[in-house]
């Protein structure tokens, strides 16, 4: 990788916002620019900085070929969070999710929603009888509550890159998180390319 030069002011600004987030003043920062200007490199330099020791960093991205797939970036984020690999079967996925959830959610209230997003079988009959609108609300709530709980344990930086390719459900999940992060130890860093409409 070539030496990182010419973005010290921007990097310092990002660190300032994260310092605020660490004191329970949640922050949302957008890195916006044309293709090739160095958005991803700036984010890489921030996420790998030693000053982020003590933070949990979760990264995901949207992609043009997956724009029609609902929840795509959120699902990728959850797979990183729960350390789920392509080779994991449904039983392994359930075990990983339940194990990680139990300290945060002892009653496992969020388990059915999160397993649904991860395309794992659901044993909960009440979940299967929910109306689509009820299920969607629970999915959004589960993602929001999980990330806010994690931010209570340690400062949390969420990175969503290439949001110009974002699907509507990911947008709804981010909107819901933004609405409640004001007092959370959470930084939300998003990037998107100019010239692709609103993001």
Backbone as a printed PyTorch tensor [residue, N CA C, xyz], in Angstrom:
tensor([[[  0.8400,  -1.1830,   0.0000],
         [  0.0000,   0.0000,   0.0000],
         [  0.8850,   1.2460,   0.0000]],

        [[  0.5370,   2.2230,  -0.7940],
         [  1.3420,   3.4400,  -0.8810],
         [  1.2170,   4.2340,   0.4130]],

        [[  2.1940,   5.1100,   0.7020],
         [  2.1010,   5.9380,   1.9150],
         [  0.8420,   6.7900,   1.9000]],

        [[  0.2790,   6.9810,   3.0790],
         [ -0.9540,   7.7560,   3.2150],
         [ -0.5760,   9.2210,   3.4360]],

        [[ -0.9040,  10.0670,   2.4860],
         [ -0.5290,  11.4850,   2.5840],
         [ -1.7220,  12.3650,   2.1990]],

        [[ -1.7090,  13.5930,   2.7120],
         [ -2.6530,  14.6000,   2.2560],
         [ -4.0320,  14.5510,   2.8610]],

        [[ -4.2670,  13.7110,   3.8580],
         [ -5.5910,  13.6330,   4.4670],
         [ -5.5170,  13.7620,   5.9910]],

        [[ -4.4760,  14.4050,   6.4910],
         [ -4.2970,  14.4930,   7.9470],
         [ -5.4200,  15.2940,   8.6000]],

        [[ -5.8820,  16.3640,   7.9530],
         [ -6.9620,  17.1670,   8.5320],
         [ -8.2500,  16.3570,   8.6260]],

        [[ -8.5670,  15.6300,   7.5530],
         [ -9.7790,  14.8160,   7.5530],
         [ -9.7040,  13.7070,   8.6060]],

        [[ -8.5340,  13.0790,   8.7210],
         [ -8.3590,  12.0120,   9.7010],
         [ -8.4920,  12.5570,  11.1200]],

        [[ -7.9100,  13.7250,  11.3610],
         [ -8.0140,  14.3520,  12.6840],
         [ -9.4730,  14.6780,  13.0050]],

        [[-10.2220,  15.1330,  12.0080],
         [-11.6300,  15.4470,  12.2160],
         [-12.4190,  14.1970,  12.5720]],

        [[-12.1530,  13.0960,  11.8770],
         [-12.8270,  11.8380,  12.1890],
         [-12.5100,  11.3820,  13.6030]],

        [[-11.2580,  11.5210,  14.0110],
         [-10.8880,  11.1360,  15.3770],
         [-11.5990,  12.0110,  16.4030]],

        [[-11.7950,  13.2900,  16.0810],
         [-12.5130,  14.1730,  16.9920],
         [-13.9590,  13.7110,  17.1760]],

        [[-14.5940,  13.3540,  16.0740],
         [-15.9630,  12.8630,  16.1740],
         [-16.0360,  11.5640,  16.9810]],

        [[-15.0700,  10.6830,  16.7940],
         [-15.0750,   9.4350,  17.5450],
         [-14.8010,   9.6780,  19.0280]],

        [[-13.9990,  10.6830,  19.3430],
         [-13.7770,  11.0240,  20.7510],
         [-15.0810,  11.4490,  21.4060]],

        [[-15.9000,  12.1910,  20.6700],
         [-17.2180,  12.5640,  21.1910],
         [-18.0950,  11.3310,  21.3760]],

        [[-18.0780,  10.4390,  20.3850],
         [-18.8890,   9.2240,  20.4750],
         [-18.4970,   8.3900,  21.6860]],

        [[-17.2120,   8.3570,  22.0260],
         [-16.7400,   7.5630,  23.1630],
         [-17.2810,   8.0900,  24.4840]],

        [[-17.7280,   9.3340,  24.4990],
         [-18.2920,   9.9270,  25.7240],
         [-19.8240,   9.9350,  25.6920]],

        [[-20.4010,   8.9970,  24.9730],
         [-21.8600,   8.8390,  24.8670],
         [-22.5200,  10.0100,  24.1430]],

        [[-21.8580,  10.5010,  23.1470],
         [-22.4490,  11.4980,  22.2540],
         [-22.3260,  10.9480,  20.8430]],

        [[-23.1760,   9.9780,  20.5320],
         [-23.1000,   9.2620,  19.2640],
         [-22.9880,  10.1830,  18.0610]],

        [[-22.2290,   9.7480,  17.0780],
         [-21.9280,  10.5760,  15.9140],
         [-22.2160,   9.8200,  14.6180]],

        [[-22.6680,  10.5760,  13.6140],
         [-22.8080,  10.0460,  12.2600],
         [-21.9610,  10.9140,  11.3540]],

        [[-21.0700,  10.2850,  10.5980],
         [-20.1870,  11.0190,   9.6910],
         [-20.2720,  10.3700,   8.3180]],

        [[-20.4420,  11.2040,   7.2900],
         [-20.4700,  10.7090,   5.9100],
         [-19.2130,  11.1630,   5.1830]],

        [[-18.5720,  10.2300,   4.5180],
         [-17.4320,  10.5250,   3.6530],
         [-17.9570,  10.4550,   2.2260]],

        [[-17.9810,  11.5990,   1.5730],
         [-18.6280,  11.7070,   0.2660],
         [-17.6290,  12.2050,  -0.7640]],

        [[-17.6600,  11.6240,  -1.9500],
         [-16.7850,  12.0990,  -3.0150],
         [-16.9200,  11.2460,  -4.2550]],

        [[-16.2460,  11.6790,  -5.3020],
         [-16.2750,  10.9290,  -6.5530],
         [-15.4810,   9.6340,  -6.4160]],

        [[-15.6870,   8.7320,  -7.3470],
         [-14.9520,   7.4690,  -7.3530],
         [-13.4590,   7.7500,  -7.4670]],

        [[-12.6740,   7.0380,  -6.6570],
         [-11.2180,   7.1280,  -6.7680],
         [-10.5490,   8.2390,  -5.9770]],

        [[-11.3210,   9.0050,  -5.1880],
         [-10.6930,  10.1100,  -4.4490],
         [-10.0560,   9.6590,  -3.1370]],

        [[-10.2790,   8.4130,  -2.7330],
         [ -9.6220,   7.9040,  -1.5310],
         [-10.5250,   7.7380,  -0.3190]],

        [[-11.8170,   7.5880,  -0.5360],
         [-12.7360,   7.4110,   0.5920],
         [-12.4090,   6.1420,   1.3710]],

        [[-12.2450,   5.0410,   0.6620],
         [-11.9720,   3.7670,   1.3280],
         [-10.6280,   3.7850,   2.0440]],

        [[ -9.6400,   4.4380,   1.4430],
         [ -8.3260,   4.4950,   2.0970],
         [ -8.3890,   5.3150,   3.3900]],

        [[ -9.1180,   6.4200,   3.3670],
         [ -9.2820,   7.2260,   4.5670],
         [ -9.9390,   6.4060,   5.6690]],

        [[-10.9780,   5.6700,   5.3130],
         [-11.6690,   4.8390,   6.2970],
         [-10.7520,   3.7370,   6.8130]],

        [[ -9.9800,   3.1450,   5.9210],
         [ -9.0240,   2.1090,   6.3360],
         [ -8.0300,   2.6680,   7.3560]],

        [[ -7.4920,   3.8440,   7.0760],
         [ -6.5190,   4.4390,   7.9840],
         [ -7.1410,   4.7390,   9.3420]],

        [[ -8.3870,   5.1620,   9.3520],
         [ -9.0670,   5.4180,  10.6170],
         [ -9.2820,   4.1220,  11.3910]],

        [[ -9.8160,   3.1130,  10.7150],
         [-10.1820,   1.8690,  11.3960],
         [ -8.9730,   1.0930,  11.8950]],

        [[ -7.8150,   1.3050,  11.2830],
         [ -6.6210,   0.5660,  11.7070],
         [ -5.7490,   1.3680,  12.6710]],

        [[ -6.1850,   2.5740,  13.0340],
         [ -5.3720,   3.4380,  13.8870],
         [ -5.2890,   2.8910,  15.3070]],

        [[ -4.1210,   3.0760,  15.9190],
         [ -3.9390,   2.6160,  17.2950],
         [ -4.8460,   3.3580,  18.2640]],

        [[ -5.2620,   4.5710,  17.8710],
         [ -6.1350,   5.3380,  18.7620],
         [ -7.5220,   4.7160,  18.8750]],

        [[ -7.8060,   3.6880,  18.1010],
         [ -9.0900,   3.0090,  18.2090],
         [ -9.0170,   1.7760,  19.1010]],

        [[ -7.9100,   1.6070,  19.8240],
         [ -7.8260,   0.5030,  20.7690],
         [ -8.9250,   0.6710,  21.8120]],

        [[ -9.5790,  -0.4350,  22.1330],
         [-10.7030,  -0.3780,  23.0540],
         [-12.0390,  -0.2410,  22.3470]],

        [[-12.0160,   0.0480,  21.0550],
         [-13.2260,   0.1260,  20.2460],
         [-13.4900,  -1.2250,  19.5850]],

        [[-14.7460,  -1.5200,  19.3620],
         [-15.0920,  -2.6200,  18.4660],
         [-15.4570,  -1.9820,  17.1300]],

        [[-14.8520,  -2.4770,  16.0690],
         [-15.0730,  -1.9440,  14.7300],
         [-15.7470,  -3.0260,  13.8900]],

        [[-16.8970,  -2.6980,  13.3250],
         [-17.6210,  -3.6080,  12.4380],
         [-17.7900,  -2.9220,  11.0940]],

        [[-17.3800,  -3.6090,  10.0310],
         [-17.4190,  -3.0160,   8.6930],
         [-18.2890,  -3.8350,   7.7560]],

        [[-18.9510,  -3.1340,   6.8600],
         [-19.7300,  -3.7790,   5.8100],
         [-19.8010,  -2.8220,   4.6280]],

        [[-20.3610,  -3.3040,   3.5460],
         [-20.4880,  -2.4380,   2.3620],
         [-21.6570,  -2.9150,   1.5150]],

        [[-22.1330,  -2.0050,   0.6980],
         [-23.1530,  -2.3440,  -0.2880],
         [-22.4510,  -2.5990,  -1.6200]],

        [[-23.1490,  -3.2460,  -2.5310],
         [-22.5730,  -3.5520,  -3.8420],
         [-23.6350,  -3.4160,  -4.9180]],

        [[-23.2300,  -2.9920,  -6.1000],
         [-24.1890,  -2.7590,  -7.1790],
         [-24.9570,  -4.0250,  -7.5450]],

        [[-24.2760,  -5.1720,  -7.5630],
         [-24.9240,  -6.4170,  -7.9620],
         [-25.9010,  -6.9280,  -6.9090]],

        [[-25.8200,  -6.3890,  -5.6700],
         [-26.6850,  -6.8720,  -4.5930],
         [-27.7140,  -5.8450,  -4.1620]],

        [[-27.8960,  -4.8080,  -4.9600],
         [-28.7940,  -3.7210,  -4.5710],
         [-30.2360,  -4.1910,  -4.3990]],

        [[-30.6140,  -5.2210,  -5.1190],
         [-31.9860,  -5.7270,  -5.0230],
         [-32.1670,  -6.7090,  -3.8710]],

        [[-31.0880,  -7.0210,  -3.1420],
         [-31.1570,  -7.9670,  -2.0250],
         [-31.4200,  -7.1940,  -0.7430]],

        [[-32.5890,  -7.4050,  -0.1470],
         [-32.9340,  -6.7050,   1.0780],
         [-31.9880,  -7.0770,   2.2120]],

        [[-31.5970,  -6.0720,   2.9640],
         [-30.7730,  -6.2290,   4.1650],
         [-29.3250,  -6.6390,   3.8760]],

        [[-28.8830,  -6.6440,   2.6180],
         [-27.5600,  -7.1740,   2.2910],
         [-26.4260,  -6.6840,   3.1840]],

        [[-26.1640,  -5.3680,   3.2840],
         [-25.0710,  -4.8980,   4.1390],
         [-25.2790,  -5.2220,   5.6210]],

        [[-26.5360,  -5.2070,   6.0750],
         [-26.8140,  -5.5400,   7.4720],
         [-26.4820,  -7.0090,   7.7340]],

        [[-26.8570,  -7.8710,   6.8130],
         [-26.5560,  -9.2960,   6.9710],
         [-25.0530,  -9.5230,   7.0230]],

        [[-24.3150,  -8.8450,   6.1460],
         [-22.8530,  -8.9890,   6.1770],
         [-22.2770,  -8.4970,   7.5030]],

        [[-22.8380,  -7.4200,   8.0370],
         [-22.3980,  -6.9030,   9.3270],
         [-22.6640,  -7.9140,  10.4370]],

        [[-23.8500,  -8.5140,  10.4210],
         [-24.1960,  -9.5110,  11.4400],
         [-23.2990, -10.7410,  11.3450]],

        [[-22.9580, -11.1490,  10.1360],
         [-22.0630, -12.3010,   9.9930],
         [-20.6950, -12.0190,  10.5920]],

        [[-20.2260, -10.7930,  10.4320],
         [-18.9520, -10.4160,  11.0670],
         [-19.1210, -10.4080,  12.5850]],

        [[-20.1940,  -9.8030,  13.0550],
         [-20.4350,  -9.6920,  14.4950],
         [-20.4710, -11.0690,  15.1530]],

        [[-21.2010, -12.0040,  14.5450],
         [-21.3610, -13.3290,  15.1350],
         [-20.3000, -14.3260,  14.6710]],

        [[-19.3280, -13.8800,  13.8880],
         [-18.2490, -14.7410,  13.3790],
         [-18.8110, -15.9420,  12.6180]],

        [[-19.7590, -15.6780,  11.7390],
         [-20.3850, -16.7270,  10.9410],
         [-19.6490, -16.8540,   9.6140]],

        [[-19.3300, -18.0850,   9.2500],
         [-18.5930, -18.3660,   8.0200],
         [-19.4880, -19.0930,   7.0220]],

        [[-19.1220, -19.0730,   5.7710],
         [-19.9150, -19.7140,   4.7240],
         [-20.1140, -21.2010,   4.9790]],

        [[-19.1540, -21.8360,   5.6170],
         [-19.2380, -23.2850,   5.8480],
         [-20.1400, -23.6520,   7.0330]],

        [[-20.5650, -22.6720,   7.8370],
         [-21.3980, -22.9480,   9.0030],
         [-22.7830, -23.4090,   8.5790]],

        [[-23.2500, -24.5030,   9.1780],
         [-24.6100, -24.9690,   8.8990],
         [-25.5870, -24.2620,   9.8390]],

        [[-26.8810, -24.5700,   9.6990],
         [-27.9090, -23.8780,  10.4810],
         [-27.7010, -24.0520,  11.9810]],

        [[-27.2890, -25.2370,  12.3970],
         [-27.0510, -25.4800,  13.8200],
         [-25.9100, -24.6410,  14.3580]],

        [[-24.8500, -24.5380,  13.5840],
         [-23.7020, -23.7340,  14.0150],
         [-24.0640, -22.2570,  14.0860]],

        [[-24.8630, -21.7960,  13.1130],
         [-25.2900, -20.3910,  13.1160],
         [-26.1270, -20.1120,  14.3530]],

        [[-27.0860, -20.9880,  14.6280],
         [-27.9440, -20.7880,  15.8040],
         [-27.1040, -20.7700,  17.0740]],

        [[-26.1700, -21.6700,  17.1950],
         [-25.3260, -21.7390,  18.3950],
         [-24.5000, -20.4730,  18.5660]],

        [[-23.9130, -19.9940,  17.4860],
         [-23.1060, -18.7820,  17.5690],
         [-23.9370, -17.5690,  17.9570]],

        [[-25.1150, -17.4500,  17.3550],
         [-25.9720, -16.2940,  17.6530],
         [-26.4740, -16.3650,  19.0890]],

        [[-26.9710, -17.5250,  19.5110],
         [-27.4930, -17.6630,  20.8750],
         [-26.3950, -17.4300,  21.9080]],

        [[-25.2120, -17.9450,  21.6440],
         [-24.0970, -17.7790,  22.5840],
         [-23.6940, -16.3160,  22.7180]],

        [[-23.6170, -15.6130,  21.5970],
         [-23.2390, -14.2020,  21.6460],
         [-24.3420, -13.3400,  22.2420]],

        [[-25.6000, -13.7270,  22.0280],
         [-26.7230, -12.9420,  22.5330],
         [-26.9320, -13.0950,  24.0340]],

        [[-26.6500, -14.2580,  24.5850],
         [-27.0700, -14.5560,  25.9590],
         [-26.6010, -13.5360,  26.9970]],

        [[-25.3700, -12.9780,  26.9210],
         [-25.0120, -11.9640,  27.9270],
         [-25.8070, -10.6680,  27.7730]],

        [[-26.2300, -10.3540,  26.5520],
         [-26.9390,  -9.1120,  26.2700],
         [-28.4460,  -9.2730,  26.3990]],

        [[-28.9320, -10.4450,  26.0370],
         [-30.3640, -10.7090,  25.9110],
         [-30.6380, -12.0970,  26.4960]],

        [[-30.6130, -12.2110,  27.8490],
         [-30.7180, -13.5410,  28.4760],
         [-31.9590, -14.3300,  28.0660]],

        [[-33.0530, -13.6320,  27.7640],
         [-34.2830, -14.3200,  27.3500],
         [-34.2770, -14.6600,  25.8600]],

        [[-33.2270, -14.2450,  25.1540],
         [-33.0820, -14.4800,  23.7150],
         [-34.2940, -13.9670,  22.9220]],

        [[-34.7740, -12.7800,  23.3230],
         [-35.9230, -12.1830,  22.6500],
         [-35.6230, -11.8510,  21.1820]],

        [[-34.3420, -11.5800,  20.8900],
         [-33.9780, -11.1590,  19.5380],
         [-33.5720, -12.3270,  18.6390]],

        [[-33.5180, -13.5140,  19.2100],
         [-32.9530, -14.6520,  18.4720],
         [-33.6960, -14.9280,  17.1660]],

        [[-35.0180, -15.0020,  17.1970],
         [-35.7750, -15.3540,  15.9890],
         [-35.5430, -14.3290,  14.8850]],

        [[-35.5520, -13.0400,  15.2360],
         [-35.3610, -12.0040,  14.2180],
         [-33.9710, -12.0930,  13.6000]],

        [[-32.9620, -12.2680,  14.4300],
         [-31.5950, -12.3080,  13.9090],
         [-31.3530, -13.5650,  13.0830]],

        [[-31.9230, -14.6880,  13.5110],
         [-31.7860, -15.9100,  12.7150],
         [-32.4960, -15.7650,  11.3700]],

        [[-33.6150, -15.0430,  11.3600],
         [-34.3160, -14.7980,  10.0940],
         [-33.4130, -14.0450,   9.1250]],

        [[-32.7560, -12.9940,   9.6260],
         [-31.8570, -12.2250,   8.7630],
         [-30.6990, -13.0790,   8.2630]],

        [[-30.2790, -14.0330,   9.0790],
         [-29.1420, -14.8880,   8.7130],
         [-29.6000, -16.1400,   7.9580]],

        [[-30.8860, -16.1960,   7.6090],
         [-31.4440, -17.2800,   6.8030],
         [-31.2710, -18.6400,   7.4640]],

        [[-31.4580, -18.6600,   8.7860],
         [-31.3900, -19.9190,   9.5330],
         [-32.8070, -20.3020,   9.9600]],

        [[-33.1080, -21.5970,  10.0740],
         [-34.4590, -22.0400,  10.4380],
         [-34.8920, -21.4860,  11.8080]],

        [[-36.1790, -21.1800,  11.9340],
         [-36.7380, -20.6220,  13.1520],
         [-37.6720, -21.6500,  13.7880]],

        [[-37.4380, -21.9610,  15.0630],
         [-38.3010, -22.9050,  15.7700],
         [-39.4820, -22.2030,  16.4340]],

        [[-39.4280, -20.8910,  16.5510],
         [-40.4340, -20.1000,  17.2450],
         [-41.7150, -20.0100,  16.4040]],

        [[-42.7810, -20.7080,  16.8490],
         [-44.0280, -20.7110,  16.0740],
         [-44.7010, -19.3390,  16.0820]],

        [[-44.5740, -18.6020,  17.1800],
         [-45.1740, -17.2600,  17.2440],
         [-44.5490, -16.3450,  16.1960]],

        [[-43.2490, -16.4960,  15.9670],
         [-42.5720, -15.6690,  14.9590],
         [-43.1400, -15.9380,  13.5730]],

        [[-43.3870, -17.2190,  13.2830],
         [-43.8530, -17.5810,  11.9450],
         [-45.2730, -17.0970,  11.6570]],

        [[-46.0260, -16.7680,  12.7100],
         [-47.4030, -16.3080,  12.5000],
         [-47.5130, -14.7850,  12.4110]],

        [[-46.4250, -14.0760,  12.5450],
         [-46.4640, -12.6170,  12.4840],
         [-46.8140, -12.1370,  11.0740]],

        [[-47.5350, -11.0300,  11.0240],
         [-47.7860, -10.3650,   9.7450],
         [-46.4670,  -9.7990,   9.2110]],

        [[-46.3180,  -9.6710,   7.8840],
         [-45.0680,  -9.1350,   7.3300],
         [-44.6590,  -7.7850,   7.9280]],

        [[-45.6210,  -6.8980,   8.1750],
         [-45.2750,  -5.5920,   8.7360],
         [-44.7740,  -5.7210,  10.1690]],

        [[-45.3620,  -6.6420,  10.9410],
         [-44.8960,  -6.8740,  12.3040],
         [-43.4870,  -7.4650,  12.2920]],

        [[-43.2800,  -8.3990,  11.3850],
         [-41.9620,  -9.0330,  11.2920],
         [-40.8950,  -8.0020,  10.9120]],

        [[-41.2140,  -7.1230,   9.9870],
         [-40.2530,  -6.0990,   9.5820],
         [-39.8900,  -5.1920,  10.7560]],

        [[-40.9180,  -4.7780,  11.5330],
         [-40.6440,  -3.9350,  12.7070],
         [-39.7290,  -4.6460,  13.6890]],

        [[-39.9650,  -5.9410,  13.8740],
         [-39.1320,  -6.6960,  14.8260],
         [-37.7070,  -6.8670,  14.3130]],

        [[-37.5600,  -7.0450,  13.0030],
         [-36.2240,  -7.1440,  12.4250],
         [-35.4520,  -5.8380,  12.6450]],

        [[-36.0900,  -4.7060,  12.3660],
         [-35.4430,  -3.4130,  12.5570],
         [-35.1020,  -3.1920,  14.0220]],

        [[-36.0270,  -3.5610,  14.9040],
         [-35.7960,  -3.3910,  16.3460],
         [-34.6460,  -4.2660,  16.8230]],

        [[-34.5780,  -5.4930,  16.3170],
         [-33.5190,  -6.4150,  16.7520],
         [-32.1380,  -5.8900,  16.3700]],

        [[-32.0060,  -5.3960,  15.1550],
         [-30.7100,  -4.8560,  14.7190],
         [-30.3290,  -3.6570,  15.5770]],

        [[-31.2770,  -2.7620,  15.7800],
         [-31.0090,  -1.5560,  16.5730],
         [-30.6120,  -1.9200,  18.0050]],

        [[-31.3870,  -2.7950,  18.6440],
         [-31.1110,  -3.1490,  20.0460],
         [-29.7800,  -3.8740,  20.1870]],

        [[-29.4730,  -4.7700,  19.2630],
         [-28.2020,  -5.4850,  19.3340],
         [-27.0230,  -4.5120,  19.3000]],

        [[-27.0540,  -3.5760,  18.3610],
         [-25.9290,  -2.6550,  18.2120],
         [-25.8430,  -1.6790,  19.3740]],

        [[-26.9690,  -1.2480,  19.9050],
         [-26.9400,  -0.3670,  21.0750],
         [-26.4460,  -1.1040,  22.3080]],

        [[-26.8280,  -2.3530,  22.4760],
         [-26.3050,  -3.1440,  23.5870],
         [-24.7920,  -3.3010,  23.4770]],

        [[-24.3330,  -3.5820,  22.2680],
         [-22.8900,  -3.7410,  22.0790],
         [-22.1580,  -2.4430,  22.4180]],

        [[-22.7540,  -1.3020,  22.0680],
         [-22.1370,  -0.0120,  22.3580],
         [-22.1260,   0.2970,  23.8530]],

        [[-22.9450,  -0.3900,  24.6310],
         [-22.8790,  -0.2380,  26.0800],
         [-21.6690,  -0.9640,  26.6570]],

        [[-21.2680,  -2.0480,  26.0080],
         [-20.1210,  -2.8190,  26.4910],
         [-18.8030,  -2.1390,  26.1770]],

        [[-18.7290,  -1.4950,  25.0170],
         [-17.5090,  -0.8240,  24.5830],
         [-17.8730,   0.1210,  23.4450]],

        [[-17.0710,   1.1550,  23.2210],
         [-17.3720,   2.0280,  22.0800],
         [-17.4080,   1.2150,  20.7860]],

        [[-18.3590,   1.5540,  19.9350],
         [-18.6000,   0.7750,  18.7210],
         [-18.5560,   1.6940,  17.5070]],

        [[-17.7160,   1.3240,  16.5470],
         [-17.6560,   2.0350,  15.2690],
         [-18.2490,   1.1370,  14.1900]],

        [[-19.3150,   1.6140,  13.5580],
         [-19.9360,   0.9000,  12.4450],
         [-19.5570,   1.6010,  11.1540]],

        [[-19.0390,   0.8480,  10.2130],
         [-18.6210,   1.4020,   8.9300],
         [-19.4700,   0.7780,   7.8290]],

        [[-20.1890,   1.6250,   7.1080],
         [-20.9960,   1.1950,   5.9650],
         [-20.4460,   1.9150,   4.7390]],

        [[-19.7870,   1.1750,   3.8610],
         [-19.2100,   1.7860,   2.6620],
         [-20.1300,   1.5860,   1.4480]],

        [[-19.9610,   2.4950,   0.4920],
         [-20.6540,   2.4250,  -0.8080],
         [-22.1740,   2.4220,  -0.6730]],

        [[-22.6780,   3.3330,   0.1540],
         [-24.1170,   3.3400,   0.3980],
         [-24.9250,   3.8750,  -0.7780]],

        [[-24.2590,   4.3250,  -1.8270],
         [-25.0190,   4.6500,  -3.0390],
         [-25.6640,   3.3990,  -3.6380]],

        [[-25.2260,   2.2140,  -3.2110],
         [-25.8330,   0.9610,  -3.6770],
         [-26.7740,   0.3580,  -2.6250]],

        [[-27.1120,   1.1060,  -1.6020],
         [-27.8580,   0.5710,  -0.4690],
         [-29.2970,   0.2120,  -0.8220]],

        [[-29.8010,  -0.8750,  -0.2440],
         [-31.2010,  -1.2740,  -0.4070],
         [-32.0650,  -0.5510,   0.6260]],

        [[-33.3770,  -0.5930,   0.4460],
         [-34.2910,   0.1830,   1.3000],
         [-34.3220,  -0.3260,   2.7400]],

        [[-34.1680,  -1.6160,   2.9670],
         [-34.2030,  -2.1390,   4.3370],
         [-32.9500,  -1.7260,   5.1150]],

        [[-31.8030,  -1.7250,   4.4470],
         [-30.5880,  -1.2360,   5.1030],
         [-30.7430,   0.2390,   5.4390]],

        [[-31.3340,   0.9990,   4.5250],
         [-31.5940,   2.4210,   4.7980],
         [-32.4800,   2.5770,   6.0260]],

        [[-33.5330,   1.7690,   6.1230],
         [-34.4340,   1.8470,   7.2760],
         [-33.7070,   1.4860,   8.5700]],

        [[-32.8400,   0.4720,   8.5150],
         [-32.0770,   0.0790,   9.7040],
         [-31.1560,   1.2040,  10.1580]],

        [[-30.4860,   1.8570,   9.2090],
         [-29.5910,   2.9650,   9.5620],
         [-30.3910,   4.1560,  10.0820]],

        [[-31.5220,   4.4440,   9.4660],
         [-32.3640,   5.5410,   9.9460],
         [-32.7960,   5.3040,  11.3880]],

        [[-33.1930,   4.0770,  11.6930],
         [-33.6160,   3.7430,  13.0520],
         [-32.4870,   3.8680,  14.0540]],

        [[-31.2860,   3.5210,  13.6270],
         [-30.1340,   3.6370,  14.5150],
         [-29.7730,   5.0920,  14.7600]],

        [[-29.8080,   5.8830,  13.7220],
         [-29.4900,   7.3140,  13.8470],
         [-30.4500,   7.9880,  14.8220]],

        [[-31.7080,   7.5740,  14.8130],
         [-32.7160,   8.1830,  15.6700],
         [-32.4230,   7.9990,  17.1580]],

        [[-31.6300,   6.9850,  17.5230],
         [-31.4470,   6.6640,  18.9500],
         [-29.9920,   6.6970,  19.4100]],

        [[-29.0660,   7.0990,  18.5610],
         [-27.6660,   6.9840,  18.9740],
         [-27.1190,   8.2040,  19.7130]],

        [[-27.9480,   9.2000,  19.9390],
         [-27.4750,  10.4500,  20.5280],
         [-26.7140,  10.2430,  21.8340]],

        [[-27.1690,   9.2990,  22.6820],
         [-26.5100,   9.0780,  23.9670],
         [-25.7480,   7.7560,  24.0070]],

        [[-25.4180,   7.2120,  22.8440],
         [-24.7210,   5.9270,  22.7670],
         [-23.2420,   6.1280,  22.4680]],

        [[-22.4360,   5.1850,  22.9000],
         [-21.0010,   5.1880,  22.5590],
         [-20.8400,   4.5510,  21.1870]],

        [[-21.3530,   5.2450,  20.2000],
         [-21.4320,   4.6520,  18.8720],
         [-21.0990,   5.6950,  17.8060]],

        [[-20.1990,   5.3250,  16.9220],
         [-19.8960,   6.1340,  15.7600],
         [-20.3680,   5.4030,  14.5180]],

        [[-21.0910,   6.0910,  13.6700],
         [-21.5750,   5.5200,  12.4070],
         [-20.9010,   6.2770,  11.2810]],

        [[-20.0570,   5.5770,  10.5450],
         [-19.2960,   6.1780,   9.4530],
         [-19.7710,   5.5610,   8.1460]],

        [[-20.2800,   6.3950,   7.2590],
         [-20.7810,   5.9030,   5.9820],
         [-20.0420,   6.5930,   4.8460]],

        [[-19.9230,   5.9100,   3.7380],
         [-19.3320,   6.5330,   2.5540],
         [-20.2470,   6.2900,   1.3690]],

        [[-20.2860,   7.2750,   0.5010],
         [-20.9960,   7.0750,  -0.7510],
         [-20.4410,   8.0020,  -1.8160]],

        [[-20.6720,   7.6010,  -3.0360],
         [-20.1260,   8.2950,  -4.1880],
         [-21.0830,   9.3780,  -4.6490]],

        [[-20.5710,  10.5290,  -4.9770],
         [-21.4110,  11.5940,  -5.5080],
         [-21.9020,  11.2100,  -6.9000]],

        [[-23.0440,  11.7760,  -7.2590],
         [-23.5860,  11.5020,  -8.5810],
         [-24.5020,  10.3040,  -8.6260]],

        [[-24.8620,   9.7490,  -7.4430],
         [-25.7570,   8.5870,  -7.4090],
         [-27.0470,   8.8950,  -6.6750]],

        [[-27.4730,  10.1290,  -6.6860],
         [-28.7240,  10.4800,  -6.0210],
         [-28.5370,  10.6020,  -4.5320]],

        [[-29.6560,  10.6520,  -3.8400],
         [-29.6390,  10.8020,  -2.3770],
         [-29.2000,   9.5130,  -1.7380]],

        [[-28.4530,   9.6470,  -0.6130],
         [-28.0450,   8.4690,   0.1580],
         [-28.2850,   8.7170,   1.6250]]])
